[in-house]
Amino acid sequence: GKIMPDFLADYYQNADTFILNSYKETFGVVLAESLCCGCPIITTKNGGYSNEMNPDEGIVIPPDDSKALFEAMKKMIATKNQWHREKIAMEAHSKFGQAAIAAELDTIYQKIFNK
């Protein structure tokens, strides 16, 4: 069912993993949200963030591969206490946090206006 935005952080923080099993979505904001909450992820290799994802953040699988998804889920269950959730959250904040995004936007604006 629908989860109100105020409660999403609690769901991510209490989940063992977050799965974004998509055929073509290259980067869902939900990946950044879950990582910022320290939740390791399983996602599909569709370009975007999966191409640069740190293996300490989760597992990347091929799209449309139910066997790979099943194996990744089994691995997450077996290793759920081995993921460094604080490290995942800190790294995600350095990439997706307010300061990081503001710095990226500033760089873009500087390029546009200082031609």
All heavy atoms as an XYZ file, in Angstrom:
900
protein
N       0.808     -1.174      0.000
C       0.000      0.000      0.000
C       0.859      1.248      0.000
O       2.085      1.204      0.014
N       0.192      2.360     -0.023
C       0.866      3.649     -0.054
C       1.502      3.941      1.307
O       0.884      3.729      2.348
C      -0.125      4.748     -0.405
C       0.520      6.094     -0.545
C      -0.468      7.152     -1.006
C       0.231      8.486     -1.157
N      -0.661      9.517     -1.658
N       2.728      4.415      1.265
C       3.447      4.805      2.476
C       3.673      6.313      2.405
O       4.203      6.822      1.417
C       4.795      4.070      2.599
C       4.574      2.563      2.654
C       5.563      4.547      3.830
C       5.832      1.746      2.513
N       3.258      7.012      3.433
C       3.413      8.458      3.458
C       4.899      8.816      3.544
O       5.677      8.125      4.209
C       2.650      9.055      4.644
C       1.143      8.771      4.599
S       0.350      9.271      3.047
C       0.452     11.035      3.167
N       5.325      9.876      2.855
C       6.740     10.240      2.813
C       7.404     10.376      4.191
O       8.579     10.039      4.351
C       6.742     11.584      2.080
C       5.504     11.555      1.239
C       4.505     10.760      2.030
N       6.650     10.826      5.177
C       7.220     10.994      6.521
C       7.660      9.668      7.141
O       8.464      9.650      8.059
C       6.206     11.664      7.456
C       5.911     13.104      7.066
O       6.656     13.673      6.243
O       4.922     13.654      7.564
N       7.141      8.558      6.635
C       7.450      7.251      7.207
C       8.443      6.438      6.375
O       8.859      5.357      6.792
C       6.160      6.443      7.399
C       5.182      7.109      8.326
C       4.038      7.697      7.832
C       5.427      7.150      9.692
C       3.138      8.329      8.688
C       4.541      7.768     10.560
C       3.385      8.360     10.054
N       8.812      6.938      5.190
C       9.704      6.178      4.310
C      11.050      5.877      4.958
O      11.561      4.756      4.841
C       9.924      6.921      2.994
C       8.773      6.864      2.003
C       9.080      7.720      0.787
C       8.475      5.442      1.595
N      11.638      6.842      5.626
C      12.953      6.625      6.245
C      12.902      5.460      7.233
O      13.819      4.632      7.263
C      13.446      7.893      6.938
N      11.834      5.367      8.002
C      11.693      4.249      8.941
C      11.641      2.912      8.211
O      12.243      1.936      8.646
C      10.430      4.406      9.794
C      10.550      5.518     10.824
O      11.685      5.841     11.221
O       9.501      6.060     11.218
N      10.936      2.877      7.097
C      10.847      1.628      6.330
C      12.217      1.231      5.790
O      12.615      0.074      5.875
C       9.839      1.761      5.182
C       8.420      1.553      5.626
C       7.662      2.592      6.139
C       7.828      0.296      5.545
C       6.356      2.405      6.552
C       6.525      0.086      5.951
C       5.798      1.147      6.460
O       4.513      0.941      6.872
N      12.924      2.189      5.195
C      14.261      1.901      4.659
C      15.213      1.453      5.771
O      15.988      0.519      5.600
C      14.856      3.124      3.966
C      14.162      3.557      2.698
C      13.824      4.894      2.507
C      13.872      2.654      1.683
C      13.214      5.317      1.332
C      13.249      3.073      0.511
C      12.929      4.404      0.348
O      12.328      4.823     -0.809
N      15.178      2.150      6.908
C      16.101      1.839      7.998
C      15.818      0.478      8.625
O      16.721     -0.141      9.178
C      16.052      2.944      9.055
C      16.677      4.229      8.568
C      16.378      5.417      9.452
O      15.487      5.391     10.285
N      17.132      6.483      9.266
N      14.588      0.009      8.544
C      14.229     -1.273      9.144
C      14.213     -2.429      8.148
O      14.024     -3.578      8.547
C      12.868     -1.168      9.846
C      12.973     -0.315     11.095
O      13.749     -0.619     11.993
N      12.219      0.758     11.149
N      14.441     -2.126      6.881
C      14.458     -3.179      5.860
C      15.834     -3.839      5.812
O      16.849     -3.200      6.080
C      14.131     -2.580      4.495
N      15.852     -5.113      5.473
C      17.129     -5.811      5.291
C      17.785     -5.399      3.984
O      19.005     -5.340      3.882
C      16.922     -7.327      5.297
C      16.504     -7.838      6.665
O      16.944     -7.270      7.687
O      15.722     -8.803      6.712
N      16.971     -5.137      2.978
C      17.469     -4.686      1.677
C      16.348     -3.994      0.926
O      15.175     -4.142      1.261
C      18.023     -5.874      0.848
O      18.721     -5.382     -0.286
C      16.928     -6.799      0.395
N      16.732     -3.233     -0.083
C      15.759     -2.603     -0.971
C      16.027     -3.142     -2.367
O      17.166     -3.173     -2.818
C      15.893     -1.080     -0.962
C      14.910     -0.417     -1.880
C      13.617     -0.169     -1.450
C      15.264     -0.080     -3.170
C      12.696      0.406     -2.299
C      14.342      0.496     -4.026
C      13.054      0.746     -3.592
N      14.977     -3.560     -3.069
C      15.130     -4.137     -4.401
C      14.434     -3.250     -5.426
O      13.248     -2.949     -5.301
C      14.518     -5.558     -4.460
C      15.191     -6.467     -3.435
C      14.646     -6.122     -5.878
C      14.507     -7.817     -3.271
N      15.208     -2.847     -6.434
C      14.649     -2.153     -7.593
C      14.963     -3.030     -8.800
O      16.036     -2.956     -9.385
C      15.246     -0.752     -7.762
C      14.704      0.045     -8.950
C      13.196      0.243     -8.836
C      15.399      1.384     -9.061
N      14.037     -3.912     -9.121
C      14.206     -4.877    -10.206
C      13.473     -4.334    -11.426
O      12.315     -4.629    -11.657
C      13.647     -6.239     -9.780
C      13.930     -7.311    -10.801
O      14.945     -7.273    -11.478
N      13.033     -8.266    -10.911
N      14.179     -3.524    -12.210
C      13.558     -2.836    -13.332
C      14.200     -3.262    -14.644
O      15.386     -3.564    -14.700
C      13.728     -1.322    -13.142
O      13.257     -0.629    -14.271
N      13.398     -3.250    -15.695
C      13.922     -3.577    -17.028
C      14.650     -2.397    -17.658
O      15.535     -2.578    -18.461
C      12.791     -4.016    -17.961
C      12.157     -5.309    -17.549
C      10.893     -5.331    -16.987
C      12.833     -6.501    -17.705
C      10.306     -6.526    -16.609
C      12.259     -7.708    -17.323
C      10.990     -7.704    -16.774
O      10.422     -8.877    -16.390
N      14.242     -1.162    -17.314
C      14.851     -0.026    -17.997
C      15.086      1.218    -17.155
O      15.676      2.164    -17.634
C      14.035      0.335    -19.231
C      12.579      0.603    -18.984
C      11.863      0.781    -20.299
C      10.368      0.645    -20.105
N       9.641      0.724    -21.332
N      14.649      1.254    -15.927
C      14.863      2.455    -15.115
C      16.340      2.560    -14.759
O      16.917      1.664    -14.154
C      14.021      2.398    -13.845
C      14.086      3.671    -13.047
C      13.042      3.709    -11.941
O      12.255      2.775    -11.808
O      13.034      4.708    -11.216
N      16.970      3.671    -15.140
C      18.403      3.820    -14.923
C      18.744      4.330    -13.533
O      19.789      4.010    -13.007
C      19.023      4.777    -15.954
O      18.360      6.045    -15.878
C      18.901      4.215    -17.355
N      17.872      5.146    -12.962
C      18.142      5.627    -11.612
C      16.834      6.067    -10.974
O      16.264      7.090    -11.351
C      19.124      6.791    -11.605
C      19.479      7.232    -10.207
C      20.412      6.529     -9.487
C      18.853      8.297     -9.603
C      20.740      6.897     -8.187
C      19.169      8.678     -8.312
C      20.113      7.978     -7.605
N      16.407      5.302    -10.003
C      15.229      5.683     -9.245
C      15.666      6.439     -8.002
O      16.636      6.068     -7.350
N      14.974      7.511     -7.702
C      15.274      8.279     -6.488
C      15.199      7.371     -5.263
O      15.920      7.568     -4.291
C      14.317      9.490     -6.363
C      14.477     10.187     -5.030
C      14.560     10.457     -7.502
N      14.368      6.334     -5.347
C      14.246      5.410     -4.223
C      15.581      4.741     -3.889
O      15.826      4.383     -2.735
C      13.152      4.343     -4.460
C      11.775      4.982     -4.472
C      13.411      3.569     -5.739
N      16.461      4.567     -4.882
C      17.796      4.014     -4.595
C      18.576      4.959     -3.692
O      19.170      4.534     -2.702
C      18.575      3.758     -5.891
C      18.097      2.634     -6.779
C      18.966      2.538     -8.029
C      18.094      1.316     -6.031
N      18.589      6.229     -4.045
C      19.304      7.215     -3.223
C      18.692      7.308     -1.836
O      19.410      7.373     -0.833
C      19.287      8.587     -3.903
N      17.366      7.288     -1.763
C      16.694      7.366     -0.460
C      17.061      6.181      0.420
O      17.401      6.357      1.590
C      15.176      7.409     -0.652
C      14.669      8.681     -1.261
C      13.190      8.632     -1.599
O      12.600      7.537     -1.678
O      12.616      9.723     -1.795
N      17.002      4.989     -0.144
C      17.307      3.809      0.671
C      18.770      3.785      1.077
O      19.091      3.466      2.227
C      16.902      2.528     -0.057
O      17.585      2.394     -1.279
N      19.673      4.133      0.165
C      21.093      4.163      0.511
C      21.379      5.212      1.585
O      22.165      4.968      2.507
C      21.943      4.423     -0.732
C      22.002      3.279     -1.746
C      22.636      3.755     -3.055
C      22.748      2.084     -1.187
N      20.757      6.369      1.483
C      20.954      7.421      2.493
C      20.467      6.975      3.873
O      20.939      7.480      4.891
C      20.260      8.712      2.080
S      21.155      9.637      0.809
N      19.561      6.018      3.899
C      19.082      5.458      5.166
C      19.917      4.252      5.599
O      19.600      3.609      6.606
C      17.614      5.073      5.045
S      16.528      6.500      4.927
N      20.951      3.923      4.823
C      21.836      2.823      5.193
C      21.346      1.455      4.769
O      21.853      0.445      5.229
N      20.358      1.425      3.892
C      19.782      0.153      3.454
C      20.498     -0.329      2.196
O      20.493      0.362      1.174
C      18.293      0.353      3.172
S      17.440     -1.174      2.739
N      21.120     -1.513      2.247
C      21.770     -2.045      1.046
C      20.725     -2.365     -0.019
O      19.558     -2.612      0.296
C      22.466     -3.310      1.542
C      21.758     -3.702      2.780
C      21.209     -2.447      3.378
N      21.158     -2.353     -1.291
C      20.202     -2.503     -2.384
C      20.555     -3.667     -3.307
O      21.705     -4.093     -3.379
C      20.099     -1.205     -3.210
C      21.449     -0.854     -3.863
C      19.594     -0.063     -2.365
C      21.389      0.337     -4.797
N      19.535     -4.135     -3.987
C      19.678     -5.009     -5.150
C      19.041     -4.230     -6.291
O      17.895     -3.789     -6.185
C      18.951     -6.356     -4.975
C      19.542     -7.159     -3.817
C      19.019     -7.163     -6.273
C      18.753     -8.422     -3.466
N      19.795     -4.024     -7.368
C      19.261     -3.296     -8.512
C      19.757     -3.916     -9.801
O      20.701     -4.699     -9.794
C      19.616     -1.790     -8.433
O      18.869     -1.072     -9.422
C      21.104     -1.555     -8.619
N      19.118     -3.556    -10.881
C      19.481     -4.117    -12.176
C      20.461     -3.216    -12.919
O      20.450     -2.001    -12.744
C      18.222     -4.329    -13.043
O      17.417     -3.162    -12.988
C      17.432     -5.521    -12.571
N      21.293     -3.828    -13.739
C      22.289     -3.099    -14.521
C      21.599     -2.523    -15.749
O      21.437     -3.191    -16.757
C      23.434     -4.011    -14.928
C      24.578     -3.268    -15.589
C      25.801     -4.156    -15.663
C      26.991     -3.414    -16.201
N      27.468     -2.354    -15.335
N      21.185     -1.283    -15.607
C      20.484     -0.576    -16.688
C      21.165      0.734    -17.034
O      20.537      1.629    -17.570
C      19.042     -0.279    -16.262
C      18.202     -1.512    -16.180
O      18.369     -2.421    -16.971
N      17.309     -1.566    -15.219
N      22.423      0.862    -16.708
C      23.075      2.146    -16.886
C      22.864      2.986    -15.648
O      22.413      2.495    -14.620
N      23.169      4.246    -15.732
C      22.987      5.122    -14.586
C      23.802      4.679    -13.381
O      24.954      4.270    -13.515
N      23.197      4.721    -12.219
C      23.933      4.471    -10.978
C      24.487      3.059    -10.876
O      25.550      2.845    -10.285
C      23.071      4.794     -9.756
C      23.877      4.751     -8.494
C      24.888      5.682     -8.283
C      23.679      3.770     -7.539
C      25.670      5.638     -7.148
C      24.453      3.726     -6.395
C      25.439      4.660     -6.205
O      26.220      4.614     -5.084
N      23.833      2.084    -11.463
C      24.329      0.706    -11.357
C      25.710      0.551    -11.982
O      26.467     -0.341    -11.603
C      23.349     -0.277    -11.999
O      23.268     -0.075    -13.399
N      26.066      1.436    -12.910
C      27.395      1.378    -13.535
C      28.508      1.863    -12.611
O      29.668      1.528    -12.822
C      27.433      2.201    -14.822
C      26.703      1.522    -15.949
O      26.420      0.338    -15.900
N      26.381      2.285    -16.976
N      28.183      2.674    -11.641
C      29.207      3.216    -10.741
C      29.000      2.815     -9.285
O      29.705      3.294     -8.400
C      29.243      4.735    -10.858
C      27.934      5.410    -10.483
C      27.936      6.889    -10.759
O      27.920      7.275    -11.938
O      27.947      7.662     -9.784
N      28.070      1.924     -9.049
C      27.747      1.529     -7.686
C      28.901      0.796     -7.011
O      29.541     -0.058     -7.610
C      26.510      0.628     -7.710
C      25.890      0.419     -6.352
S      24.345     -0.465     -6.533
C      24.799     -2.001     -5.762
N      29.132      1.134     -5.787
C      30.144      0.491     -4.962
C      29.590     -0.853     -4.494
O      28.468     -0.919     -4.003
C      30.426      1.419     -3.772
C      31.437      0.885     -2.813
O      31.627     -0.317     -2.671
N      32.095      1.791     -2.136
N      30.364     -1.953     -4.617
C      29.851     -3.252     -4.178
C      29.523     -3.312     -2.686
O      28.785     -4.206     -2.256
C      30.973     -4.236     -4.517
C      32.059     -3.470     -5.126
C      31.682     -2.029     -5.205
N      30.025     -2.358     -1.905
C      29.684     -2.309     -0.483
C      28.267     -1.776     -0.254
O      27.780     -1.774      0.870
C      30.679     -1.427      0.279
C      32.062     -2.041      0.323
O      32.183     -3.277      0.205
O      33.029     -1.286      0.462
N      27.634     -1.275     -1.326
C      26.286     -0.728     -1.214
C      25.204     -1.749     -1.548
O      24.042     -1.536     -1.222
C      26.127      0.472     -2.152
C      27.017      1.630     -1.787
C      26.999      2.713     -2.834
O      27.101      2.417     -4.036
O      26.868      3.883     -2.435
N      25.580     -2.822     -2.234
C      24.579     -3.813     -2.599
C      25.030     -4.657     -3.767
O      26.216     -4.788     -4.044
N      24.057     -5.201     -4.473
C      24.309     -6.154     -5.551
C      23.628     -5.674     -6.820
O      22.462     -5.269     -6.802
C      23.752     -7.547     -5.168
C      24.412     -8.044     -3.870
C      23.966     -8.542     -6.302
C      23.768     -9.296     -3.293
N      24.364     -5.735     -7.926
C      23.815     -5.396     -9.242
C      23.607     -6.702    -10.010
O      24.501     -7.544    -10.058
C      24.766     -4.468    -10.027
C      24.204     -4.161    -11.404
C      25.023     -3.179     -9.261
N      22.422     -6.847    -10.591
C      22.092     -8.050    -11.359
C      21.667     -7.652    -12.773
O      21.271     -6.505    -13.005
C      20.969     -8.863    -10.677
C      19.691     -8.023    -10.556
C      21.421     -9.380     -9.326
C      18.468     -8.797    -10.096
N      21.723     -8.591    -13.709
C      21.224     -8.284    -15.057
C      19.708     -8.103    -15.036
O      19.018     -8.744    -14.235
C      21.588     -9.526    -15.875
C      22.529    -10.320    -15.050
C      22.305     -9.928    -13.624
N      19.174     -7.258    -15.911
C      17.720     -7.130    -15.991
C      17.110     -8.422    -16.546
O      17.761     -9.164    -17.288
C      17.501     -5.959    -16.957
C      18.786     -5.741    -17.643
C      19.870     -6.353    -16.821
N      15.884     -8.671    -16.172
C      15.120     -9.816    -16.665
C      15.828    -11.145    -16.391
O      15.875    -12.026    -17.243
C      14.842     -9.652    -18.170
C      13.705    -10.548    -18.637
O      12.871    -10.960    -17.798
O      13.665    -10.863    -19.830
N      16.390    -11.271    -15.195
C      17.092    -12.506    -14.825
C      16.599    -12.945    -13.445
O      17.176    -12.563    -12.416
C      18.599    -12.266    -14.824
C      19.414    -13.536    -14.658
O      18.881    -14.535    -14.124
O      20.600    -13.527    -15.045
N      15.533    -13.726    -13.438
C      14.923    -14.122    -12.172
C      15.864    -14.991    -11.330
O      15.843    -14.918    -10.099
C      13.595    -14.842    -12.404
O      13.770    -15.967    -13.240
N      16.714    -15.783    -11.969
C      17.665    -16.608    -11.218
C      18.688    -15.717    -10.500
O      18.988    -15.945     -9.326
C      18.375    -17.590    -12.143
C      19.328    -18.521    -11.419
C      19.883    -19.565    -12.379
C      20.999    -20.370    -11.879
N      21.027    -21.077    -10.706
N      19.188    -14.701    -11.184
C      20.137    -13.775    -10.553
C      19.471    -13.027     -9.401
O      20.091    -12.805     -8.353
C      20.692    -12.797    -11.580
N      18.216    -12.643     -9.576
C      17.486    -11.961     -8.509
C      17.333    -12.886     -7.309
O      17.583    -12.482     -6.166
C      16.113    -11.490     -8.994
C      15.215    -10.852     -7.941
C      15.862     -9.627     -7.312
C      13.862    -10.497     -8.556
N      16.956    -14.126     -7.563
C      16.807    -15.106     -6.487
C      18.128    -15.305     -5.744
O      18.166    -15.296     -4.504
C      16.309    -16.433     -7.073
C      16.198    -17.537     -6.065
C      15.213    -17.512     -5.088
C      17.073    -18.608     -6.089
C      15.106    -18.534     -4.153
C      16.974    -19.638     -5.164
C      15.993    -19.603     -4.191
N      19.223    -15.444     -6.470
C      20.541    -15.638     -5.844
C      20.957    -14.398     -5.045
O      21.513    -14.515     -3.947
C      21.600    -15.989     -6.894
C      21.403    -17.343     -7.552
C      21.417    -18.506     -6.557
O      22.214    -18.478     -5.606
O      20.618    -19.456     -6.744
N      20.692    -13.213     -5.583
C      21.025    -11.972     -4.863
C      20.217    -11.867     -3.574
O      20.746    -11.470     -2.527
C      20.776    -10.761     -5.754
N      18.948    -12.235     -3.635
C      18.104    -12.195     -2.440
C      18.601    -13.190     -1.393
O      18.667    -12.857     -0.202
C      16.644    -12.466     -2.811
C      16.028    -11.341     -3.628
S      14.427    -11.753     -4.341
C      13.406    -11.729     -2.884
N      18.981    -14.388     -1.828
C      19.532    -15.370     -0.886
C      20.814    -14.839     -0.247
O      21.014    -14.988      0.964
C      19.827    -16.694     -1.604
C      18.609    -17.526     -1.872
C      18.843    -18.945     -2.356
C      20.184    -19.286     -2.902
N      20.302    -20.644     -3.451
N      21.666    -14.196     -1.056
C      22.915    -13.646     -0.514
C      22.628    -12.543      0.503
O      23.273    -12.481      1.551
C      23.793    -13.106     -1.646
C      25.113    -12.558     -1.146
C      26.006    -12.091     -2.272
C      27.301    -11.551     -1.688
N      28.212    -11.080     -2.723
N      21.660    -11.683      0.200
C      21.308    -10.617      1.138
C      20.813    -11.180      2.465
O      21.157    -10.671      3.530
C      20.247     -9.692      0.544
C      20.776     -8.688     -0.417
S      21.807     -7.467      0.433
C      22.072     -6.324     -0.871
N      20.016    -12.229      2.398
C      19.515    -12.854      3.628
C      20.672    -13.448      4.420
O      20.769    -13.263      5.633
C      18.452    -13.927      3.299
C      17.182    -13.252      2.763
C      18.141    -14.780      4.529
C      16.187    -14.216      2.135
N      21.569    -14.138      3.728
C      22.690    -14.804      4.400
C      23.690    -13.821      4.989
O      24.362    -14.131      5.974
C      23.397    -15.741      3.426
N      23.775    -12.625      4.398
C      24.805    -11.667      4.826
C      24.208    -10.404      5.450
O      24.913     -9.408      5.603
C      25.696    -11.265      3.633
O      24.894    -10.615      2.638
C      26.400    -12.466      3.041
N      22.933    -10.447      5.832
C      22.259     -9.211      6.260
C      22.943     -8.509      7.436
O      22.848     -7.297      7.555
C      20.793     -9.459      6.559
C      20.501    -10.249      7.805
C      19.003    -10.394      7.975
C      18.683    -11.097      9.262
N      17.233    -11.190      9.457
N      23.644     -9.222      8.269
C      24.340     -8.583      9.401
C      25.756     -8.137      9.057
O      26.449     -7.592      9.904
C      24.375     -9.539     10.595
C      22.989     -9.807     11.136
O      22.142     -8.917     11.166
N      22.732    -11.038     11.529
N      26.183     -8.365      7.828
C      27.541     -8.008      7.419
C      27.616     -6.688      6.649
O      28.703     -6.204      6.380
C      28.140     -9.137      6.573
C      28.286    -10.421      7.363
C      28.712    -11.584      6.480
O      29.170    -11.405      5.362
N      28.535    -12.790      6.993
N      26.475     -6.130      6.286
C      26.471     -4.856      5.568
C      26.729     -3.725      6.555
O      26.144     -3.693      7.631
C      25.135     -4.655      4.849
C      24.939     -5.661      3.765
C      24.281     -6.856      3.868
C      25.446     -5.595      2.445
N      24.335     -7.527      2.684
C      25.047     -6.782      1.775
C      26.195     -4.660      1.741
C      25.378     -7.034      0.452
C      26.515     -4.922      0.414
C      26.119     -6.090     -0.205
N      27.582     -2.805      6.201
C      27.941     -1.679      7.073
C      26.993     -0.520      6.774
O      27.292      0.368      5.972
C      29.401     -1.292      6.862
C      30.337     -2.420      7.144
N      30.684     -2.781      8.427
C      30.967     -3.281      6.319
C      31.509     -3.816      8.373
N      31.692     -4.143      7.107
N      25.862     -0.552      7.453
C      24.782      0.381      7.156
C      25.187      1.843      7.383
O      24.796      2.715      6.605
C      23.543     -0.008      7.954
C      23.005     -1.394      7.514
C      21.827     -1.839      8.344
N      20.630     -1.106      7.989
C      19.688     -1.560      7.165
N      19.776     -2.749      6.624
N      18.620     -0.832      6.896
N      25.961      2.111      8.422
C      26.394      3.501      8.646
C      27.301      3.970      7.520
O      27.197      5.111      7.065
C      27.090      3.632      9.994
C      26.137      3.554     11.166
C      26.845      3.720     12.501
O      27.909      4.358     12.558
O      26.317      3.202     13.501
N      28.179      3.106      7.055
C      29.076      3.442      5.951
C      28.274      3.667      4.666
O      28.558      4.599      3.912
C      30.100      2.323      5.747
C      31.099      2.608      4.663
C      32.096      1.478      4.528
C      33.044      1.753      3.378
N      33.929      0.637      3.098
N      27.273      2.824      4.431
C      26.412      2.991      3.261
C      25.741      4.359      3.312
O      25.725      5.102      2.326
C      25.356      1.865      3.189
C      26.026      0.532      2.853
C      24.263      2.197      2.167
C      25.107     -0.684      2.980
N      25.197      4.710      4.462
C      24.501      6.000      4.617
C      25.458      7.171      4.431
O      25.131      8.140      3.726
C      23.823      6.076      5.981
N      26.640      7.098      5.020
C      27.601      8.207      4.899
C      28.042      8.397      3.451
O      28.120      9.532      2.958
C      28.808      7.984      5.810
C      28.482      8.172      7.272
S      29.895      8.182      8.424
C      31.031      7.024      7.747
N      28.327      7.302      2.767
C      28.742      7.403      1.369
C      27.618      7.954      0.505
O      27.835      8.788     -0.372
C      29.196      6.036      0.847
C      29.804      6.121     -0.530
C      30.503      4.851     -0.958
O      31.096      4.161     -0.104
O      30.455      4.561     -2.158
N      26.402      7.494      0.756
C      25.254      7.978     -0.015
C      25.024      9.466      0.221
O      24.738     10.211     -0.725
C      24.007      7.177      0.345
N      25.161      9.913      1.461
C      24.989     11.344      1.743
C      26.051     12.175      1.031
O      25.776     13.287      0.589
C      25.007     11.613      3.254
C      23.700     11.337      3.915
N      22.672     12.237      3.954
C      23.245     10.224      4.546
C      21.639     11.715      4.582
N      21.971     10.490      4.942
N      27.258     11.620      0.901
C      28.306     12.367      0.205
C      28.008     12.495     -1.290
O      28.465     13.422     -1.940
C      29.675     11.719      0.417
O      29.795     10.527     -0.322
N      27.203     11.592     -1.836
C      26.843     11.636     -3.258
C      25.491     12.308     -3.504
O      25.324     13.003     -4.501
C      26.755     10.213     -3.825
C      28.038      9.457     -3.853
C      27.760      8.066     -4.390
C      28.854      7.117     -4.018
N      28.531      5.734     -4.402
N      24.523     12.039     -2.630
C      23.147     12.438     -2.887
C      22.576     13.414     -1.870
O      21.427     13.834     -1.999
C      22.233     11.199     -2.912
C      22.714     10.095     -3.793
C      22.989      8.844     -3.267
C      22.910     10.297     -5.144
C      23.429      7.809     -4.069
C      23.359      9.272     -5.955
C      23.616      8.022     -5.428
N      23.344     13.759     -0.842
C      22.857     14.668      0.184
C      22.690     16.083     -0.349
O      23.149     16.431     -1.445
N      22.059     16.907      0.427
C      21.758     18.278      0.025
C      23.016     19.049     -0.380
O      23.017     19.727     -1.406
C      21.040     18.995      1.179
C      20.521     20.348      0.816
C      19.688     20.956      1.943
O      19.592     20.402      3.030
N      19.094     22.082      1.683
N      24.085     18.926      0.380
C      25.323     19.656      0.068
C      25.923     19.172     -1.244
O      26.405     19.982     -2.055
C      26.322     19.509      1.206
N      25.905     17.870     -1.481
C      26.479     17.322     -2.712
C      25.695     17.777     -3.944
O      26.287     18.173     -4.959
C      26.504     15.800     -2.639
N      24.374     17.736     -3.852
C      23.543     18.154     -4.985
C      23.674     19.657     -5.214
O      23.762     20.109     -6.363
C      22.064     17.748     -4.767
C      21.945     16.228     -4.617
C      21.181     18.280     -5.877
C      22.466     15.420     -5.784
N      23.726     20.439     -4.139
C      23.897     21.894     -4.282
C      25.226     22.210     -4.962
O      25.292     23.095     -5.832
C      23.818     22.562     -2.911
N      26.280     21.501     -4.604
C      27.589     21.728     -5.231
C      27.558     21.380     -6.719
O      28.132     22.094     -7.549
C      28.660     20.911     -4.511
N      26.871     20.288     -7.065
C      26.750     19.916     -8.482
C      25.973     20.965     -9.265
O      26.371     21.341    -10.370
C      26.060     18.560     -8.622
C      26.982     17.396     -8.398
C      26.332     16.082     -8.814
O      25.807     15.995     -9.947
O      26.365     15.157     -7.996
N      24.878     21.424     -8.691
C      24.087     22.461     -9.359
C      24.891     23.745     -9.508
O      24.835     24.404    -10.556
C      22.793     22.726     -8.584
C      21.730     21.638     -8.688
C      20.571     21.933     -7.743
C      21.237     21.487    -10.121
N      25.656     24.105     -8.494
C      26.487     25.296     -8.559
C      27.497     25.185     -9.702
O      27.698     26.134    -10.454
C      27.207     25.521     -7.223
C      27.973     26.824     -7.212
O      27.362     27.890     -7.465
O      29.203     26.774     -6.961
N      28.107     24.034     -9.838
C      29.069     23.812    -10.921
C      28.398     23.982    -12.283
O      28.950     24.624    -13.189
C      29.690     22.403    -10.813
O      30.371     22.307     -9.555
C      30.656     22.120    -11.938
N      27.207     23.411    -12.418
C      26.473     23.540    -13.681
C      26.134     24.996    -13.959
O      26.341     25.492    -15.079
C      25.192     22.679    -13.650
C      25.571     21.205    -13.637
C      24.276     23.004    -14.834
C      24.421     20.264    -13.313
N      25.618     25.703    -12.965
C      25.262     27.102    -13.144
C      26.496     27.948    -13.475
O      26.431     28.847    -14.313
C      24.565     27.669    -11.892
C      23.194     27.099    -11.662
C      22.703     26.950    -10.359
C      22.360     26.709    -12.697
C      21.432     26.431    -10.129
C      21.097     26.193    -12.477
C      20.641     26.054    -11.185
O      19.398     25.548    -10.962
N      27.614     27.664    -12.842
C      28.837     28.413    -13.139
C      29.249     28.221    -14.591
O      29.678     29.166    -15.263
C      29.976     27.976    -12.212
C      29.794     28.352    -10.759
C      29.685     29.840    -10.531
O      30.330     30.632    -11.201
N      28.832     30.246     -9.597
N      29.123     26.998    -15.104
C      29.451     26.733    -16.503
C      28.522     27.480    -17.451
O      28.938     27.995    -18.481
C      29.399     25.235    -16.792
C      30.530     24.459    -16.205
C      30.397     22.986    -16.532
C      31.501     22.188    -15.858
N      31.333     20.743    -16.078
N      27.246     27.527    -17.094
C      26.255     28.178    -17.955
C      26.474     29.682    -17.981
O      26.475     30.305    -19.051
C      24.822     27.871    -17.481
C      24.513     26.400    -17.707
C      23.800     28.750    -18.172
C      23.219     25.909    -17.057
N      26.657     30.289    -16.819
C      26.682     31.745    -16.726
C      28.074     32.358    -16.887
O      28.182     33.558    -17.030
C      26.046     32.202    -15.412
C      24.586     31.871    -15.350
C      24.112     30.941    -14.444
C      23.673     32.464    -16.213
C      22.758     30.616    -14.381
C      22.325     32.139    -16.165
C      21.863     31.226    -15.260
N      29.104     31.571    -16.897
C      30.459     32.105    -17.051
C      31.059     31.741    -18.397
O      32.228     31.500    -18.531
C      31.370     31.573    -15.938
C      31.012     32.156    -14.587
O      30.526     33.276    -14.524
N      31.226     31.401    -13.540
N      30.221     31.729    -19.407
C      30.700     31.389    -20.753
C      31.614     32.454    -21.294
O      31.503     33.583    -21.164
C      29.538     31.167    -21.701
C      28.833     29.873    -21.432
C      27.793     29.646    -22.490
C      27.160     28.276    -22.319
N      26.209     27.976    -23.332
